[in-house]
Every structure is written in C-alpha cells, then in structure tokens.
Amino acid sequence: MPGLRTEAPVYRTTLPDKQKAWLITRYADVLSVLKDERFGKDRTKAQTRAEPGKQPWVPNMFKPLLRNMPDLDPPDHTRLRARGFSPDSHRTGPRYGWGRPARALR
C-alpha cells in the first residue's frame, strides 16, 4: 500500500467479481471524493436497471447493513442528519432505542 500512495494514489483495479473500481489510497483524496457531490455514495442509484438482479445473495438478517448512513446521498443523508443521526450519535444512541436507525433508513 505505501507504494501505491506514492506511485498511483488513485488506482484503477478489477475486483474479484470482475467489476472495475477505483482504489483511492490517500486520506486527503478519500476525504475530497466523499465531500464532492459529483461522486455518489449510494450504489443503488449508480446501478443500471439490470444490475440490482445481479447482486450476490445476502441473508435477510444482513440486508439492513447494505444500506447505511455513510453510503447515502442527499436528500436521504440530509434527512437522517436532521433527525439527530451524526458521527457522534453513538455517544447518545440509547435515547433512540435499539433498531431505530435501521427503521429510519427505510
């Protein structure tokens, strides 16, 4: 990884399932991409109509993990932040009760 950071900090690669992806290795570059609205984080909005049916099987108990706060784009992300979900919510989470974040994403 240190070699990539200096020689190719943004690297085009092929994942094990043959999909193409960009590997970004420097913190500042990752932060820049995550804050740039030109890059979407919600993979469900980046798929063609045929792709959702091609996703790997996931047990039902893990499906809520497929859609989470860091992967959402506005307006969904903004709506949840307005409800009190933030990077520091884990400190005050019990006031929401267990399970509320997962229900709020639906």
HELIX and SHEET records of a PDB file:
HELIX    1   1 PRO A    2  GLU A    7  1                                   6    
HELIX    2   2 TYR A   27  LYS A   35  1                                   9    
HELIX    3   3 ARG A   43  LYS A   45  5                                   3    
HELIX    4   4 GLU A   51  LYS A   54  5                                   4    
HELIX    5   5 ASN A   60  LEU A   66  5                                   7    
HELIX    6   6 MET A   69  ASP A   71  5                                   3    
HELIX    7   7 ASP A   76  ALA A   82  1                                   7    
HELIX    8   8 SER A   89  THR A   92  1                                   4    
HELIX    9   9 GLY A   93  ARG A   95  5                                   3    
HELIX   10  10 ARG A  100  ALA A  104  1                                   5    
SHEET    1   A 2 VAL A  10  THR A  14  0                                        
SHEET    2   A 2 LYS A  20  ILE A  24 -1                                        
END                                                                             
